[in-house]
Amino acid sequence: MFSGTLQLKDSCEFRGRSFDADGEHWEIGENHKVLKQEDGSIKLVTLEEVKKTIDYRQYPPVEWIPSVDSAEGRIRKDRKGKNSTQYLVDSIIYVHGWLEKPKVLLLLLPTILRNNRYNLRRIDSAIADSIVLPLLKIFYEIIMEIRITDETQDPRILPGTFAKRKYGETMLETLDKISTSPVFNPDIEMTEDERFLDTFKRMRLLFTLI
């Protein structure tokens, strides 16, 4: 097993090489290409049989505590929320950062809610449901509160309402749960048996609701 680190801005190429007493030996064939997609995901372009021998992450490491500006920048760039874990983290940071000026949230929050709902169904995990569904409920309540608020109302009332309901605290608690959950954090190991039981539990709960 050999490993290496590549610097990736938009794209780069690499090819394996080794050294022995006879000199330098390059891997036979064309260079492998690594491309950075619009949503931040990483695409490896090479022969299919070679892909099986290279272990890489499709997405870069999650930035667990981004600034509001970087979170908003990624959300605007990743319009469909394809990088699900980073998108969820960015959603929390972005909404939490604008709770004092909630009218701004109507610009992106409906899309954020929709994308995270879709990603949650795609993850297919009872653990993920238990962590994220309460968060999505808060997002929905924020949207509805903003929409029914009278334009002449004191602008301090909405932030005060959100503070009394502890939305901000709940969001940060949820962020901590996400960062320490093996469903969302690839650095925390989860066995195949645990993953199967988690998916089975979610399926059973869905059938219970029908």
C-alpha positions as CSV (number, residue, x, y, z in Angstrom):
1,M,0.0,0.0,0.0
2,F,1.5,3.3,-1.1
3,S,0.0,6.8,-0.3
4,G,0.6,10.3,-1.4
5,T,-0.8,13.9,-1.2
6,L,-1.8,15.9,-4.2
7,Q,-2.4,19.6,-4.4
8,L,-5.7,20.1,-6.3
9,K,-7.0,23.5,-7.4
10,D,-9.1,22.6,-10.5
11,S,-7.3,19.5,-11.8
12,C,-4.0,17.6,-11.7
13,E,-2.4,14.5,-13.1
14,F,-0.3,11.8,-11.5
15,R,1.4,8.5,-12.3
16,G,3.1,6.0,-10.0
17,R,6.9,5.6,-10.0
18,S,9.4,3.7,-8.0
19,F,13.2,3.5,-7.6
20,D,15.7,0.7,-7.3
21,A,19.4,0.1,-8.0
22,D,18.7,0.3,-11.7
23,G,17.1,3.7,-11.5
24,E,13.7,5.3,-11.8
25,H,10.7,3.3,-13.1
26,W,7.4,5.0,-14.1
27,E,4.0,3.3,-14.2
28,I,3.1,2.0,-17.6
29,G,0.3,3.9,-19.4
30,E,-1.3,7.4,-19.3
31,N,-1.4,9.7,-16.4
32,H,-4.4,9.4,-14.0
33,K,-6.4,12.7,-13.9
34,V,-8.1,14.2,-10.8
35,L,-10.8,16.8,-11.5
36,K,-12.5,19.1,-9.0
37,Q,-16.2,19.3,-9.8
38,E,-18.4,22.4,-9.4
39,D,-19.9,21.1,-6.1
40,G,-16.4,20.4,-4.6
41,S,-16.5,16.7,-5.3
42,I,-13.4,14.9,-6.7
43,K,-13.6,12.8,-9.9
44,L,-10.8,10.3,-10.8
45,V,-10.4,9.8,-14.5
46,T,-8.5,6.7,-15.4
47,L,-9.1,3.1,-16.6
48,E,-11.8,1.3,-14.7
49,E,-9.5,-1.5,-13.6
50,V,-7.1,1.0,-12.2
51,K,-9.8,2.8,-10.2
52,K,-10.3,-0.4,-8.2
53,T,-6.7,-0.2,-7.0
54,I,-6.8,3.5,-5.9
55,D,-8.4,4.4,-2.6
56,Y,-9.6,8.0,-2.6
57,R,-12.5,10.1,-1.2
58,Q,-15.0,11.5,-3.6
59,Y,-15.3,14.6,-1.4
60,P,-12.6,16.6,0.3
61,P,-12.5,16.5,4.2
62,V,-15.4,18.2,5.8
63,E,-14.8,21.7,7.2
64,W,-16.6,21.2,10.5
65,I,-16.4,24.8,11.8
66,P,-16.5,27.1,8.7
67,S,-17.1,30.8,8.8
68,V,-20.5,32.1,7.8
69,D,-19.0,33.6,4.6
70,S,-17.3,30.3,3.5
71,A,-20.5,28.3,4.4
72,E,-22.7,30.7,2.3
73,G,-20.2,30.6,-0.6
74,R,-20.3,26.8,-0.8
75,I,-24.1,26.8,-0.5
76,R,-24.4,29.2,-3.4
77,K,-21.9,27.2,-5.4
78,D,-23.4,23.8,-4.6
79,R,-26.9,24.7,-5.7
80,K,-28.2,21.1,-5.4
81,G,-26.5,20.3,-2.2
82,K,-24.6,17.3,-3.7
83,N,-21.9,17.3,-1.0
84,S,-24.4,16.2,1.6
85,T,-22.4,16.4,4.9
86,Q,-20.6,19.6,4.1
87,Y,-23.8,21.1,2.8
88,L,-25.6,20.2,6.1
89,V,-22.8,21.7,8.2
90,D,-22.8,24.8,6.0
91,S,-26.6,25.1,6.3
92,I,-26.3,25.1,10.1
93,I,-23.5,27.7,10.2
94,Y,-25.3,29.9,7.6
95,V,-28.7,29.9,9.3
96,H,-27.2,30.3,12.8
97,G,-25.1,33.3,11.5
98,W,-28.2,35.1,10.2
99,L,-30.6,34.5,13.1
100,E,-30.3,38.1,14.2
101,K,-31.3,39.3,10.7
102,P,-33.8,36.5,9.7
103,K,-35.3,38.3,6.7
104,V,-32.0,37.5,4.8
105,L,-32.6,33.8,5.3
106,L,-35.6,33.7,2.9
107,L,-33.1,34.1,0.1
108,L,-31.6,30.6,0.5
109,L,-33.4,28.8,3.4
110,P,-36.2,27.3,1.3
111,T,-33.7,25.7,-1.1
112,I,-31.5,24.7,1.9
113,L,-34.5,22.9,3.5
114,R,-35.4,21.1,0.2
115,N,-31.8,19.9,-0.5
116,N,-31.3,18.6,3.0
117,R,-34.6,16.8,2.9
118,Y,-33.5,15.1,-0.3
119,N,-30.1,14.2,1.1
120,L,-31.6,12.7,4.2
121,R,-33.8,10.3,2.2
122,R,-30.7,9.4,0.2
123,I,-28.6,8.7,3.2
124,D,-31.2,6.1,4.3
125,S,-30.2,6.0,8.0
126,A,-32.3,6.0,11.2
127,I,-29.4,7.7,13.0
128,A,-29.3,10.5,10.5
129,D,-33.1,10.9,10.7
130,S,-32.9,11.2,14.5
131,I,-30.2,13.9,14.2
132,V,-31.4,15.9,11.2
133,L,-35.2,15.8,11.2
134,P,-35.5,18.1,14.3
135,L,-33.1,20.5,12.6
136,L,-35.2,20.6,9.4
137,K,-38.3,21.2,11.6
138,I,-36.5,24.3,12.9
139,F,-35.7,25.5,9.4
140,Y,-39.3,25.1,8.4
141,E,-40.6,27.0,11.5
142,I,-38.1,29.8,10.8
143,I,-39.4,30.1,7.2
144,M,-43.0,30.2,8.3
145,E,-42.3,32.8,11.1
146,I,-40.5,35.1,8.7
147,R,-43.3,34.8,6.1
148,I,-46.1,35.6,8.5
149,T,-44.3,38.5,10.1
150,D,-45.7,42.0,9.5
151,E,-43.3,44.3,7.8
152,T,-44.1,47.0,10.3
153,Q,-43.2,44.7,13.3
154,D,-40.3,45.6,15.5
155,P,-37.3,43.8,13.9
156,R,-36.1,42.6,17.3
157,I,-39.1,40.4,17.9
158,L,-38.2,37.6,15.5
159,P,-34.7,37.1,16.8
160,G,-36.1,37.3,20.3
161,T,-38.6,34.5,19.4
162,F,-35.9,32.3,18.0
163,A,-33.7,32.9,21.1
164,K,-36.6,31.9,23.4
165,R,-37.0,28.7,21.4
166,K,-33.3,28.0,21.7
167,Y,-32.9,27.5,17.9
168,G,-29.3,28.7,17.9
169,E,-28.3,26.3,20.8
170,T,-30.1,23.4,19.2
171,M,-28.3,24.0,15.9
172,L,-24.9,24.0,17.5
173,E,-25.8,20.8,19.4
174,T,-26.9,19.2,16.2
175,L,-23.6,20.2,14.5
176,D,-21.8,18.5,17.4
177,K,-23.9,15.3,16.9
178,I,-23.2,15.3,13.1
179,S,-19.4,15.7,13.6
180,T,-19.3,12.8,16.0
181,S,-21.6,10.4,14.1
182,P,-20.1,7.7,11.9
183,V,-23.0,8.3,9.4
184,F,-21.7,11.7,8.6
185,N,-18.0,11.6,9.7
186,P,-15.9,9.1,7.6
187,D,-13.1,9.3,10.2
188,I,-15.4,7.5,12.7
189,E,-15.6,3.8,11.9
190,M,-18.9,2.0,11.6
191,T,-19.0,-1.7,10.9
192,E,-21.0,-3.2,8.1
193,D,-23.3,-4.9,10.6
194,E,-24.0,-1.6,12.4
195,R,-24.7,0.1,9.1
196,F,-27.1,-2.7,8.0
197,L,-28.9,-2.6,11.4
198,D,-29.2,1.2,11.1
199,T,-30.7,1.0,7.6
200,F,-33.0,-1.9,8.7
201,K,-34.2,0.2,11.6
202,R,-35.0,3.1,9.3
203,M,-36.9,0.9,6.9
204,R,-38.9,-0.6,9.8
205,L,-39.8,2.8,11.1
206,L,-41.0,3.9,7.6
207,F,-43.3,0.8,7.4
208,T,-44.6,1.7,10.8
209,L,-45.6,5.2,9.6
210,I,-47.4,3.8,6.5
